[in-house]
Amino acid sequence: MEDKNCPRCKMTGRKVKPITMESHLGSQALQRWEDSQARFCKTPTCEVVYFQATQRFLVEDIRTQVYQKSRAEKRLVCYCFQHSVRDIRDEIASTGATQVYEEISKQCKEGRDECPKKNPQGSCCLGNVKAVINSAMADYDVVNEEGPKMDDCGSCCGNEATPIAEEKVIEGEAKVASRLAIVAAFFSSSCCWLPLLFVLFGGSGLGLSAILEGFRTPMLVLAALFLSLSFYFIYIRSRPCARSGKFSKMNKVSFWGSVIAVLIFAFYPTFLIDLLRVSRADAQTVDVQTETKIEVHHFRIEGMTCEGCSTTLSVILSKVPGVKSVKVSFPDKRASVELSASFDDALIIVAAKDAGYIATRVQ
């Protein structure tokens, strides 16, 4: 089991990526590195910088001066944009203020930072920058009423940063929004499959398709709103440096999967019905060679709103005693029914009426 605590100071270390180790370990230390998970120790008084299950790397093993492990004012606090502790303190001493925090935040939002590679701690420096600014302002008795407002969570999102705990909440909200979009899109096609479901379980789909058709557009609009909300959580509200994390990548995959699902339900609402139609094809095949007299009667059908209606009506008519096979065409608004010569057409008309459709015999 991985030990998360530093072997010297026993404080919990933060995971760092391989690129961090490759960028800051000295040549000899690189040979000892096990090319596996490592953690960073930020305790100033501890000489350990990185540690693994069987290896530890001390200050002398690192080719970069580590902000947390040095007290020199010339040391860098921002490694991506080369801001030192002395630069920040000198600016505050001479002007009573500094814009370095805002400058770093802006450049991070523009995607110009390379924190995992350039910063020995493997994450953004803004938490450290904030500490340096606050310390300098206290030393020089500068009142900072509108200074950086940020939790020290190592974020690179400036004043709009959110704590790590809130970031997890945002990821959860994005997932929920994506799933709700699929649910809304699924029910937008209910006018196609729900009446059929009623019929298959012995119920009646009387007028159900026409009723549900009225909800199709509102449900698709709702699905689009949920997708927009999910997009906002993933690509706008989340922190820029958090958008490359494992869960963020999973959220992006989930989001675009939801987009595909919504598009399928929006532009191909009958695909479930088509799958069912294929599975029922053999069941509707009739051996007509055993019948002496088989006729095909054609009916004009009114009241169908989509392909789902044609499948529902086909199932309903196939259950009428004496019917051998049924083929209903939504584009043609017609039904072709194979039945015995002595069959009464009124049974087809009544069955269609009970389902909410109007059937009229045509030649």
C-alpha positions as CSV (number, residue, x, y, z in Angstrom):
1,M,0.0,0.0,0.0
2,E,1.3,3.4,-0.9
3,D,2.6,5.6,1.9
4,K,1.3,9.2,1.4
5,N,3.4,10.6,4.2
6,C,7.0,11.9,3.9
7,P,9.4,9.4,5.6
8,R,11.2,12.2,7.4
9,C,8.6,14.8,8.5
10,K,5.5,12.5,8.3
11,M,3.5,15.2,6.5
12,T,1.2,14.1,3.6
13,G,2.9,14.6,0.2
14,R,1.2,15.7,-3.0
15,K,1.4,13.5,-6.1
16,V,3.6,14.7,-8.9
17,K,3.7,13.6,-12.5
18,P,6.7,11.9,-14.2
19,I,7.4,15.0,-16.2
20,T,8.0,16.9,-12.9
21,M,10.6,14.3,-11.8
22,E,12.3,14.3,-15.2
23,S,12.6,18.1,-15.2
24,H,14.0,18.6,-11.8
25,L,16.0,15.5,-10.6
26,G,19.7,15.6,-11.1
27,S,21.4,13.0,-13.4
28,Q,22.4,10.6,-10.6
29,A,19.0,10.9,-8.9
30,L,17.3,10.1,-12.2
31,Q,19.1,6.8,-12.3
32,R,17.6,6.0,-8.9
33,W,14.1,7.1,-9.8
34,E,11.8,4.1,-10.2
35,D,9.8,5.8,-13.0
36,S,6.6,5.4,-10.9
37,Q,4.4,7.4,-8.7
38,A,6.2,10.0,-6.5
39,R,5.1,12.6,-4.0
40,F,6.3,16.1,-3.2
41,C,7.1,17.2,0.4
42,K,6.5,20.9,1.0
43,T,7.6,21.1,4.6
44,P,10.3,23.9,4.6
45,T,12.4,22.3,7.4
46,C,12.4,18.9,5.8
47,E,15.3,18.1,3.5
48,V,13.2,15.5,1.5
49,V,11.8,17.0,-1.8
50,Y,10.4,13.8,-3.4
51,F,9.7,10.4,-2.1
52,Q,8.6,7.0,-3.3
53,A,8.0,3.6,-1.7
54,T,11.7,2.8,-1.6
55,Q,13.4,6.0,-2.7
56,R,13.7,9.5,-1.3
57,F,15.2,12.5,-3.1
58,L,16.8,15.3,-1.0
59,V,17.5,18.9,-1.7
60,E,21.0,18.1,-3.0
61,D,19.4,15.7,-5.5
62,I,17.4,18.4,-7.2
63,R,18.9,20.6,-9.9
64,T,16.3,23.3,-9.4
65,Q,16.2,25.6,-6.3
66,V,12.9,24.6,-4.6
67,Y,10.9,27.5,-3.3
68,Q,9.7,25.7,-0.1
69,K,13.2,24.4,0.8
70,S,15.1,27.7,0.4
71,R,15.1,31.0,2.3
72,A,17.0,32.9,-0.3
73,E,15.0,36.0,-1.5
74,K,16.4,35.4,-5.1
75,R,14.6,32.1,-5.3
76,L,11.8,31.8,-7.8
77,V,8.2,31.6,-6.6
78,C,6.7,31.5,-10.1
79,Y,8.7,29.2,-12.3
80,C,6.7,29.5,-15.5
81,F,7.0,33.3,-15.7
82,Q,10.2,33.8,-13.7
83,H,9.0,35.9,-10.7
84,S,11.2,35.8,-7.7
85,V,10.5,36.5,-4.0
86,R,12.8,39.5,-4.2
87,D,11.0,41.0,-7.2
88,I,7.7,40.9,-5.5
89,R,9.0,42.3,-2.2
90,D,10.9,45.1,-4.0
91,E,7.8,46.1,-5.9
92,I,5.7,46.2,-2.8
93,A,8.3,48.1,-0.9
94,S,8.6,50.8,-3.6
95,T,5.0,51.1,-4.8
96,G,2.9,49.7,-2.0
97,A,1.3,47.2,-4.3
98,T,2.0,44.5,-6.9
99,Q,0.2,43.2,-10.0
100,V,2.2,40.0,-10.3
101,Y,-0.7,37.9,-9.0
102,E,-3.1,39.2,-11.7
103,E,-0.4,39.0,-14.4
104,I,0.3,35.3,-13.6
105,S,-3.5,34.6,-13.4
106,K,-4.0,36.1,-16.8
107,Q,-1.2,34.2,-18.4
108,C,-2.5,31.0,-16.9
109,K,-6.0,31.5,-18.2
110,E,-4.4,32.0,-21.7
111,G,-2.8,28.5,-21.3
112,R,0.8,29.7,-21.2
113,D,1.7,28.0,-18.0
114,E,3.6,24.7,-17.7
115,C,3.4,24.1,-14.0
116,P,3.9,20.3,-14.0
117,K,7.1,20.7,-16.0
118,K,8.6,23.9,-14.6
119,N,7.5,24.1,-11.0
120,P,9.2,21.5,-8.7
121,Q,6.0,21.1,-6.7
122,G,4.3,20.0,-9.9
123,S,1.4,22.3,-9.6
124,C,0.5,26.0,-10.0
125,C,2.4,28.6,-7.9
126,L,-0.4,31.0,-7.1
127,G,-0.9,29.8,-3.5
128,N,2.8,30.5,-2.9
129,V,2.6,33.8,-4.7
130,K,-0.3,34.8,-2.4
131,A,1.8,33.9,0.7
132,V,4.8,36.0,-0.5
133,I,2.5,39.0,-1.2
134,N,0.8,38.8,2.1
135,S,4.1,38.4,4.0
136,A,5.6,41.4,2.2
137,M,2.6,43.6,2.8
138,A,2.7,42.7,6.5
139,D,6.4,43.5,6.7
140,Y,6.0,46.9,5.0
141,D,2.7,47.7,6.8
142,V,0.8,47.9,3.5
143,V,-3.0,47.7,3.9
144,N,-4.3,45.2,1.3
145,E,-8.0,45.7,1.1
146,E,-8.4,44.4,-2.4
147,G,-5.7,41.8,-2.6
148,P,-5.8,38.4,-4.1
149,K,-8.8,36.4,-2.8
150,M,-8.0,32.8,-3.2
151,D,-7.8,29.6,-1.2
152,D,-4.2,28.3,-1.0
153,C,-5.0,25.2,-3.2
154,G,-2.4,25.6,-5.9
155,S,-4.8,26.9,-8.5
156,C,-3.9,28.8,-11.6
157,C,-7.2,30.5,-12.1
158,G,-6.6,33.7,-10.3
159,N,-9.4,35.5,-8.4
160,E,-12.0,33.2,-10.0
161,A,-10.4,30.0,-8.5
162,T,-12.4,27.5,-6.7
163,P,-11.2,25.2,-3.9
164,I,-10.5,21.6,-4.7
165,A,-13.5,20.4,-2.8
166,E,-15.7,22.7,-4.9
167,E,-14.0,21.5,-8.1
168,K,-15.3,18.0,-7.3
169,V,-18.8,19.4,-6.8
170,I,-18.5,21.0,-10.2
171,E,-17.4,17.7,-11.8
172,G,-20.4,16.0,-10.2
173,E,-22.8,18.7,-11.4
174,A,-21.4,18.2,-14.9
175,K,-22.0,14.5,-14.8
176,V,-25.6,15.0,-13.6
177,A,-26.3,17.5,-16.3
178,S,-25.0,15.2,-19.0
179,R,-27.1,12.3,-17.7
180,L,-30.2,14.4,-17.4
181,A,-29.7,15.6,-21.0
182,I,-29.8,11.9,-22.1
183,V,-32.9,11.2,-20.1
184,A,-34.7,14.3,-21.5
185,A,-33.7,13.3,-25.1
186,F,-34.8,9.7,-24.4
187,F,-38.3,10.8,-23.3
188,S,-38.5,13.2,-26.3
189,S,-38.8,10.0,-28.4
190,S,-41.4,8.4,-26.1
191,C,-44.2,9.2,-28.7
192,C,-42.5,6.5,-30.7
193,W,-41.9,3.7,-28.2
194,L,-44.2,4.2,-25.2
195,P,-47.4,3.4,-27.0
196,L,-45.8,0.2,-28.3
197,L,-44.7,-0.6,-24.8
198,F,-48.3,-0.3,-23.6
199,V,-49.5,-2.6,-26.3
200,L,-46.9,-5.2,-25.8
201,F,-47.8,-5.4,-22.1
202,G,-51.5,-5.7,-22.9
203,G,-52.5,-2.1,-22.5
204,S,-53.9,0.4,-24.9
205,G,-52.1,3.1,-26.8
206,L,-55.2,5.0,-27.5
207,G,-54.2,8.5,-28.6
208,L,-51.0,8.3,-26.6
209,S,-48.7,9.0,-29.6
210,A,-50.5,12.3,-30.4
211,I,-50.3,13.4,-26.8
212,L,-46.7,12.6,-26.4
213,E,-45.8,14.2,-29.7
214,G,-46.6,17.6,-28.1
215,F,-43.9,17.0,-25.5
216,R,-41.2,16.2,-28.0
217,T,-39.9,19.7,-28.7
218,P,-40.0,20.9,-25.1
219,M,-38.0,17.7,-24.0
220,L,-35.4,18.3,-26.7
221,V,-35.1,21.9,-25.6
222,L,-34.6,20.7,-22.0
223,A,-31.9,18.2,-23.3
224,A,-30.1,21.1,-25.0
225,L,-30.2,23.2,-21.8
226,F,-28.8,20.3,-19.8
227,L,-26.0,19.9,-22.3
228,S,-25.3,23.6,-22.2
229,L,-25.1,23.4,-18.4
230,S,-22.7,20.5,-18.6
231,F,-20.5,22.3,-21.1
232,Y,-20.4,25.4,-18.8
233,F,-19.3,23.3,-15.8
234,I,-16.6,21.4,-17.8
235,Y,-15.2,24.1,-20.0
236,I,-15.9,27.4,-18.3
237,R,-16.5,27.2,-14.6
238,S,-13.8,24.6,-13.9
239,R,-10.3,25.8,-13.3
240,P,-8.0,25.8,-16.4
241,C,-5.4,23.7,-14.7
242,A,-8.0,21.2,-13.5
243,R,-9.3,20.6,-17.1
244,S,-6.5,18.1,-17.8
245,G,-7.1,15.9,-14.8
246,K,-8.4,12.3,-14.9
247,F,-11.9,13.1,-13.8
248,S,-12.1,16.1,-16.1
249,K,-11.1,13.9,-19.0
250,M,-13.8,11.4,-18.0
251,N,-16.3,14.2,-17.8
252,K,-15.4,15.4,-21.3
253,V,-15.9,11.8,-22.6
254,S,-19.2,11.6,-20.8
255,F,-20.3,15.0,-22.2
256,W,-19.5,14.2,-25.8
257,G,-21.1,10.8,-25.4
258,S,-24.2,12.6,-24.2
259,V,-24.1,14.9,-27.2
260,I,-24.1,11.9,-29.5
261,A,-26.9,10.2,-27.6
262,V,-29.0,13.4,-27.7
263,L,-28.4,13.8,-31.4
264,I,-29.5,10.2,-32.0
265,F,-32.8,10.7,-30.1
266,A,-33.3,14.1,-31.8
267,F,-32.8,13.1,-35.4
268,Y,-33.4,9.3,-35.3
269,P,-36.1,8.9,-32.6
270,T,-37.3,5.6,-34.0
271,F,-34.0,3.7,-33.8
272,L,-35.3,1.7,-30.8
273,I,-38.4,0.9,-32.7
274,D,-36.3,-0.2,-35.7
275,L,-34.3,-2.5,-33.5
276,L,-37.6,-4.0,-32.2
277,R,-38.9,-4.3,-35.8
278,V,-35.9,-6.3,-36.8
279,S,-36.2,-8.6,-33.8
280,R,-39.9,-9.2,-34.5
281,A,-39.4,-9.8,-38.2
282,D,-39.3,-13.6,-37.8
283,A,-42.3,-13.5,-35.6
284,Q,-44.3,-11.8,-38.3
285,T,-43.3,-14.2,-41.0
286,V,-46.3,-16.5,-41.8
287,D,-46.3,-19.8,-43.7
288,V,-49.1,-18.9,-46.1
289,Q,-48.7,-22.2,-48.0
290,T,-51.0,-23.9,-45.5
291,E,-53.8,-21.4,-46.3
292,T,-56.1,-22.0,-49.2
293,K,-57.3,-18.4,-49.7
294,I,-55.2,-15.4,-48.6
295,E,-56.0,-11.9,-49.5
296,V,-54.2,-8.6,-49.0
297,H,-56.4,-5.7,-48.0
298,H,-55.1,-2.1,-48.1
299,F,-56.1,0.6,-45.7
300,R,-55.4,4.4,-45.5
301,I,-54.3,5.3,-42.0
302,E,-54.8,8.7,-40.4
303,G,-53.3,9.9,-37.1
304,M,-49.8,8.6,-37.4
305,T,-47.1,11.1,-36.4
306,C,-43.9,9.1,-36.8
307,E,-42.4,5.7,-37.6
308,G,-43.1,4.6,-34.1
309,C,-46.8,4.9,-34.8
310,S,-46.5,2.5,-37.8
311,T,-44.7,-0.1,-35.6
312,T,-47.3,0.3,-32.8
313,L,-50.2,-0.1,-35.3
314,S,-48.5,-3.1,-36.9
315,V,-48.3,-4.9,-33.6
316,I,-51.9,-4.0,-32.7
317,L,-53.3,-5.2,-36.1
318,S,-51.2,-8.4,-36.0
319,K,-53.0,-9.4,-32.8
320,V,-56.4,-9.3,-34.5
321,P,-57.7,-12.9,-35.0
322,G,-57.4,-14.0,-38.6
323,V,-54.6,-11.6,-39.6
324,K,-51.6,-13.4,-41.1
325,S,-49.2,-10.5,-41.5
326,V,-49.2,-6.7,-41.4
327,K,-47.1,-4.0,-43.1
328,V,-47.7,-0.4,-42.1
329,S,-46.0,2.4,-44.0
330,F,-45.7,5.8,-42.3
331,P,-44.6,7.7,-45.4
332,D,-47.5,6.3,-47.4
333,K,-50.0,6.4,-44.6
334,R,-51.1,3.0,-45.6
335,A,-51.4,-0.5,-44.1
336,S,-51.3,-3.7,-46.0
337,V,-52.9,-6.6,-44.2
338,E,-52.7,-10.3,-45.2
339,L,-55.9,-12.1,-44.0
340,S,-58.3,-14.9,-44.9
341,A,-60.8,-14.2,-47.7
342,S,-63.7,-14.4,-45.2
343,F,-62.2,-11.8,-42.9
344,D,-64.4,-8.8,-41.9
345,D,-62.6,-5.5,-42.6
346,A,-64.5,-3.9,-39.8
347,L,-62.3,-5.7,-37.3
348,I,-59.2,-3.9,-38.6
349,I,-61.0,-0.5,-38.6
350,V,-62.2,-1.0,-35.0
351,A,-58.7,-2.2,-33.8
352,A,-57.1,0.9,-35.4
353,K,-59.7,3.2,-33.9
354,D,-59.1,1.7,-30.4
355,A,-55.4,2.5,-30.9
356,G,-56.2,6.2,-31.8
357,Y,-56.0,5.9,-35.6
358,I,-58.5,6.1,-38.4
359,A,-58.4,3.2,-41.0
360,T,-60.3,3.4,-44.3
361,R,-60.4,0.5,-46.7
362,V,-58.9,1.3,-50.2
363,Q,-58.5,-0.7,-53.3
